[in-house]
Structure formats: structure tokens, C-alpha cells
Amino acid sequence: MTDKEIIAAAGIKSALIVDDGYDLVPRASELADVDWDIFFDDAIGDALERLEAVFPGFDPDERADLRGDDAFIQALWEHRGVLDDLVRDLFADYVAKSLRDIKALGEIEEILTDLGIAFTKAGRDFVKAAEQVDLIIIDLFLGAAQSDEDRQTTVAGLKKVIDGRDAPPAVVLMSQISLTEEAPGLRDEVELHASGFRSIQKKVIKKGARMRRIIATLATHREDSLLLAEFTKKWKTGASDAVERAGRELRRIDIDDLHHIKSLLLSAEGLLPSSYMVSVLDRVLQYEIEADKEILSGAEALDKISDKPAPLTIAKGKDSFRLIERTVFANPERRKRDNGSVWPLTFGDILMSRLQGSVSKASIFKGDPNRVFFVASPECDLLRGKNLHAALLIGGTLEPLAMTEPLFGEDKTTPIITRGKKRYQIRWDFGFPATITLQRAKNHLASDGSAKIAETLRDVSALNLRQQYLDHIGRVGMMALPPRTFNITVQCAYPTKNGDLVVIKIGSKSDLTGVMHIDQRTKTARIAFDQTQEDDFADAILGIDLGDVATNSRSEIEALQQQTQLQQLFRTGFQNLKYPLKPSQAAQLIAPSRSVGNDASQKNKPIGKLFDGESSHPSASVLQNSGFAFTLLSEHD
């Protein structure tokens, strides 16, 4: 299918181009940085008479008020023909920016026309015009001053449009500046998924192909993106309704009920009403969320999401470990609340050395800063404390959580824990149980003690770990963890016939960014590259002179210069990589006709080698035969 056919099939029939270049009159804020003093100082004689004629009551002594008056600016703008000698310098920067914008906007209009998309145009007041369109192409700064206020005009307007619609529009953000860092933050502010959002720098719009490719990409995944957006909206609405229903249940409990709960139940348990009620309402709220039909129907729609063609990756902000932390651990603010327990510990706590360096050998950590402990004693015993002489602890060891280190499975492990700014995983040693007395626990956890509670496992995670330790009735079922991901930086180079290795420059960078997804069960990894670099990478690859390439590597370089292979690199990336990574392994592309996840034994298209760091590079003579050299340099934030 052609781009035009793909876009039509996705139902993208109308667009709105939003830019302050379409506004007919500048605002006072857009002229805040010009030299007004010269203008007002020149307002004498004939100049004063002309100004009074176009703006009755003009008084040069009121300059502070006039320069901020939109009505005064409008009068100067509309009569700039007769005031040219006075206002030419005032409007010079504004006019220059407008001319640049008009050229870029004209190119966008031509592209939309060629793609068969009907469009309208709007300036700062665009919300009404955006109510029904399928695609919005909008400037980051709706104002010549490029100020925070101008950016907020874009954010607030887009947010209002999206909140008011069941199906959000696809959005392309544009600006004179690079949007690599700015776009992800704005996308989060207006609450769009990356699959329905793209960005482009205005200076490359003239190339045409890039804007066409962006719109075609949005169209390709439009149906699936809308399904995800529908679920997100239904979840937010359903969760809010569930809170309301849970609130009604809470209002059925009055102070007399709290009195009876406290006197008949909590006094025997030793638990404070505040902690008990929060725990009860946690479960009531979960019950109401599970009962919400909107949430359930929205979730069912996710089953319809297709994997053909494979969606593109936007690497910025990808972090599956954040999601894992929130499913495995209780929120630290909840953990800090006093629950009335006799013990300073609770079931599921993970004890960690307060210091990361030197650790006392007299402490439970025995001088090892990487030793941690899981509190396995029943919570009721820790609450009452009268008959519990010592709490049961299970020892474990902090292991690095890094792309170059093996990832543990789900048995005898906790997949992530943070210490300072570093992340670790825990390998639990069921052969190393320990106990701690109440007084020793208090001493260790005092403000000057050697230990701290690093995290508290949620009930299911804590029960699962204790059940493994006890090896009793059987394991408590655990929700499968999502694949673990690392943000990566990859250098791309090719060998020349002279024996050199030429690093490819990708836009303003010398490397590709992306995400490595790791499936610990199959010991495999996938690398997905950031789609925002696709156009710059394509330009760089197409610019390689095959005559300069080492003879035995030309076929791989020539293969990647084909449009279908270039696109495939960013759609499926590198699949079925061995993990932990070998020093080097084949970098292969899945054939465009195949879907992601096919059996690894099927033949793929080799385009080079993937090296785990520059130290893994072989000799120059071997590199001559490797095709592209993709070198995994590091993780990045």
C-alpha cells in the first residue's frame, strides 16, 4: 500500500495545522525583548502626530503600560505602513520569524494535500477548530518570544482538546529547536501514548519525506493506538468511579464502629486504627476496581492489538523496572507510618545496611555491605510481640542489576531493589536463616543504628518468598513479571577498503539509542532502536559510498541501503540475541514479511556483527568481513 492508501485506511481524513504564524497580529509579550526606549524617544513632532492618529490618547510617558497593551500593539501593526520608519525595528524579529514559519507551513500544506488529507489552519486559539480533526500538527511555542508562556499555550490547548474527546487525535509536534529532549515531557503533560505522537524540527520539513513518513507511521498504528488510549481513559474513569463507590462503603463506618473495632479487635492485636483502616480500604478499593465494567471492557480491547507491522520504539522514558518496583513493593510512605506494632519490623521488610562502605562486623550484616535480610515472621507475632523472642530473617545478597550481568529468574530472588542511585537484584540464600531479638532490632533500626528498612514486599510477593523458604503447601501464584529492559547506546560503523573502521554520524550524534528487552526464561534479548533517529540514520546510511567499503562487507552495507531493510531495523530491531551477551554475535534483521517472535532457526538477513563493547572488537582483518559493526557502548538514562 502507498502512504496515501495507508493513511486513508487508518481514517486520517482531516488535519489542523496550529502555528502562531497564522495569527494576524502579534501580542505584546512577543515584543517584550525589543528596544522600546528608542521608539518612545522618537515619538516627537510629526511622529507623535501620526501615533496619536492611529492610537488616540497616545502618551509617550506611559511607555511602561503601552508596551504591554495588546490593543496598542495591534494599532501599530495594522498601521505599520504609515509608521514604517518608527516600527520597522520593533517588528523586525517578529517578521523574520513569521517568514520562516510561513515557508515551513506552506510545505506542510503541500504534503497534506498530496496525501489527500483535508486541512484547516489556526493560531493560538485553536481548541474549537481541533474538536473533530484526526491529526494535529502543532508548534511547541505558540508565540514569537518562544517563552514558557507560549509553550503553556500549546500544552493547555492540547490537553483541553484531548480531555474533551473519546478518541484522541494523532499529534505531530514541531519547532525550530531540536525536540529530542522536549517532546517526551510534553507528551506526558498532554497524556498521549508515544504511538500517537511524533515530533519534527521545522528545518527538515522541507525534505518532505520525513513528514510524510511520520504521518504514515502514525496511520499504520492508529487503530492499535486508539485501543490503548481507550483503555487508559476507561481505566482512569473507572478508577475514579471505584474510589467513589469505595468512599460510600467508608461512609457506612462511623465512630461507633471504630470504637468497637478498636476495643474488640485492635486492642488484642496491638494494631492502630489508622493502619488497619488503610489496609481494609486498600482491599475495598481493589474490589471495586475489579468490578468496574468499563475497565474490564477496555482491557479486553487490548487483546485485539496486532503485531503486524511491528510497532516502532520511542526509547526515551522506557523503564520496565519502575513498573516492577510498583508491583513488588509497598509505597515507602505507607511503610513509614506507625502501625502500633511492638516490633520495629513487619512481615515482608527487607533490611539493608545503612552504610554502603564499611559495615560493622558486630552487626547482623557481619561486615558485608551487600548482605540483606527478609523478615519472614508472621505479622501478627510482630504486632503483639509478647511471645515472640526472636524474629525470623532470611539472608540474601545484593547483585548488580546491569545489562552486562545475568538476570535472575523468579525463584529465590527479588528482581529489583534500589540503593542510592544504583539498582540491584537480590539472590536469597535459604540456607542462611537468622534471628534477631526485639532489643537488637530496635538498636539496629535506631537513627544511629547500622540497619534500615530498604523496602517492604507486598503481601503476595512476601508470601511467595516465605512459601519458597518453607517449601510447604506449594507456591503462591505470582503474576509474571514484564520483560526487563535497559536503555542502551549503540555505535554503528563500517570497515573501509583501507582497513579503517568509520563511525557513522547520526544527525548531531555518533550513536544510536534504544532499548534492550531481556527474556530471562529463554535467555534471549531483543534490541529496539529509537524511531526518532530513523531519518537521520537513513540519511547517513544512504550517504555511504560503496566504493570506499571493504569488499567483503559491501553486500551487507548495500542491503541496509534498501528502504525496506532500513525500515525493518527500526521496526523489529535485532531479535533472538543470546543473553548474557557474547563478546560478538550476528546482527540480523527479520524479513519484512515475517512477524516478530518467529522461530530463531528461520533464516534472517545478516547485516553485520553486534559487539559487547569496543574491547570485543576482533582484529582489523576480521572486521573487514563483518559488515556493519554495531558496538554496545553503555546503558544510558
Secondary structure, DSSP 4 states (H G I P E B T S, - for coil): --HHHHHHHTT--EEEEE-GGG-SS--GGGGTTS-HHHHHHT-STHHHHHHHHHSTT--GGGHHHHTT-HHHHHHHHHTTTTTHHHHHHHHHHHHHHHHHHHHHHHHHHHHHHHTT-EEEEE-S--TGGGSS-SEEEEES-SSTT--HHHHHHHHHHHHHHHHT-SSPPEEEEEESS--TTHHHHHHHHHT--GGGEEEEEGGGGGGSHHHHHHHHHHHHTHHHHHHHHHHHHHHHHHHHHHHHHHHHHHHT--HHHHHHIIIIIIHHHT--HHHHHHHHHHHHHHHHHHH-HHHHHHHHHGGG---SSPPPB--TT--HHHHHHHHHB--HHHHHS----SSS--TTEEEEES-SS---TTSTTTT-TTEEEEE-S-HHHHHH-SS-SEEEEEEEEEEE--TTSPPP-STTEEEEEEETTEEEEEEEEEEEEEEEEHHHHHHHHSTTSSEEEEEEB-HHHHHHHHHHHHT-S-PPP-PPPPPEEEEEEEEEEEEBTTS-EEEPPBTTBSSEEEEEEEETTTTEEEEEEBGGGHHHHHHHHHT--GGGB-GGGHHHHHHHTSHHHHHHHHHT-EEEEESSPPSEEEEEE--TTSPTT--TTS--EEEEEEESSGGG---HHHHTTSSEEEEEEEE--
